[in-house]
Amino acid sequence: MADGGLSIGQVAQRTGLSVHTLRLYERAGLLASEVQRDRSGRRVYSTWDVEWLANCVKFRASGMPLTTIGRLAQLVREGSGNEAERLELLREHRRHITEQLTRLRDCLDLVDGKVDSYERHLAAGARGDPWQQQPRPTTAEPSHQTG
């Protein structure tokens, strides 16, 4: 684009978002600034728009709901004076990510334990499923007959 702006196709390529998703984000109010249009009515994105969209990709990858991204975008569009609310939204999401990381670390510990067990099992030349519970030998209980 002659004025240095980026087309929707260029933004899609840079962000990894589809053209359809970019239009959806715009309609849903997820952009922190209004997308400008050229004389032909085509969208023209700024570098700042691309940076915001890159943040949105990360927010979504971390599980941030679209409604929260939309609220954050709205606060940014409104300008200064609402930084405390923006901070609280981000702190709440950080709590969510921290909980998610804790759950994932627990899952990773489980998988690491299984990998270690299989590696030891195979290195020892053992056969069969190491996780299948082997039947325990039964011991005859003494008979308590009264008589």
C-alpha positions in Angstrom: 0.0 0.0 0.0 1.4 3.4 -1.0 0.8 5.1 2.4 2.7 2.4 4.4 -0.3 0.7 5.7 -0.8 -3.1 5.4 -3.6 -4.9 3.6 -5.7 -7.5 5.3 -3.8 -10.2 3.4 -0.5 -8.9 4.6 -1.8 -8.8 8.2 -3.1 -12.3 7.9 0.3 -13.5 6.7 2.1 -11.7 9.5 -0.2 -12.8 12.3 -1.1 -16.2 11.2 -4.8 -15.3 11.4 -7.0 -15.9 8.5 -8.7 -13.0 6.6 -12.0 -14.3 7.9 -10.8 -14.2 11.5 -9.4 -10.7 11.1 -12.8 -9.5 9.8 -14.5 -11.4 12.7 -12.2 -9.7 15.2 -13.0 -6.3 13.8 -16.8 -7.0 13.9 -16.5 -8.3 17.5 -14.7 -5.2 18.7 -11.4 -7.0 19.5 -9.2 -4.5 17.9 -7.7 -1.7 20.0 -8.1 0.9 17.3 -10.5 1.4 14.5 -9.2 -0.1 11.2 -8.7 2.6 8.7 -9.9 2.3 5.1 -8.3 3.5 1.9 -10.2 5.4 -0.8 -11.5 2.2 -2.3 -12.9 1.1 1.1 -10.2 -1.6 1.7 -8.9 -2.1 5.2 -5.5 -0.6 6.0 -3.8 -1.8 9.1 -1.0 0.0 11.0 2.0 -1.6 12.5 0.4 -1.0 15.9 -2.7 -2.9 14.7 -0.4 -5.9 13.8 1.3 -5.7 17.3 -2.1 -5.7 19.0 -3.3 -8.7 16.9 0.0 -10.5 17.8 -1.0 -10.0 21.4 -4.5 -11.3 20.7 -3.0 -14.4 19.2 -1.0 -15.0 22.4 -4.0 -14.1 24.6 -6.1 -16.7 22.8 -3.4 -19.3 22.9 -3.3 -18.8 26.7 -7.0 -19.4 27.0 -8.2 -15.8 27.3 -11.9 -15.6 26.3 -12.8 -13.4 23.3 -15.1 -11.4 25.7 -12.1 -10.5 27.9 -10.0 -9.6 24.9 -12.9 -7.4 23.7 -13.2 -5.7 27.1 -9.4 -5.1 27.1 -9.6 -3.7 23.6 -12.5 -1.4 24.6 -10.5 -0.1 27.5 -7.5 0.6 25.3 -9.7 2.4 22.8 -11.2 4.6 25.6 -7.7 5.9 26.4 -6.1 6.7 29.7 -7.9 6.7 33.0 -8.8 3.0 33.1 -5.4 1.4 33.6 -6.5 -0.1 37.0 -9.2 -2.1 35.2 -6.9 -3.2 32.5 -4.4 -4.3 35.1 -7.1 -6.3 36.9 -8.1 -8.1 33.7 -4.5 -9.0 33.1 -3.9 -10.1 36.7 -7.0 -12.3 36.5 -5.8 -13.9 33.3 -2.3 -14.4 34.8 -4.0 -16.3 37.6 -5.7 -18.5 35.0 -2.4 -19.2 33.2 -0.7 -20.0 36.5 -3.4 -22.5 37.4 -3.1 -23.9 33.9 0.7 -24.3 34.2 0.3 -26.1 37.5 -2.1 -28.6 35.9 0.2 -29.0 32.9 3.2 -29.6 35.2 1.3 -32.3 37.0 0.4 -33.9 33.7 4.1 -33.6 32.6 5.2 -35.3 35.8 2.9 -38.2 35.1 4.1 -38.6 31.5 7.7 -38.3 32.6 7.2 -41.0 35.1 5.6 -43.3 32.5 8.4 -42.6 30.0 11.0 -43.4 32.7 9.2 -46.6 33.6 8.9 -47.8 29.9 12.6 -46.9 29.3 13.7 -48.9 32.3 11.3 -51.7 31.4 12.7 -51.9 27.8 16.3 -51.5 28.9 16.0 -54.4 31.2 14.7 -56.5 28.3 11.4 -57.1 30.1 8.4 -58.2 28.1 4.8 -57.5 28.5 2.9 -54.4 29.7 4.7 -52.9 32.7 1.4 -51.2 33.8 -0.8 -54.3 33.6 -1.3 -55.5 37.2 0.2 -59.0 37.6 -2.0 -61.4 39.5 -0.8 -62.0 43.0 -0.4 -65.4 44.2 -3.1 -66.4 46.6 -2.2 -67.9 49.9 -4.6 -70.3 51.5 -6.1 -68.8 54.6 -6.2 -71.2 57.5 -9.5 -72.7 58.2 -11.1 -71.6 61.4 -13.5 -74.5 62.1 -14.9 -74.9 65.4 -15.7 -78.1 66.5 
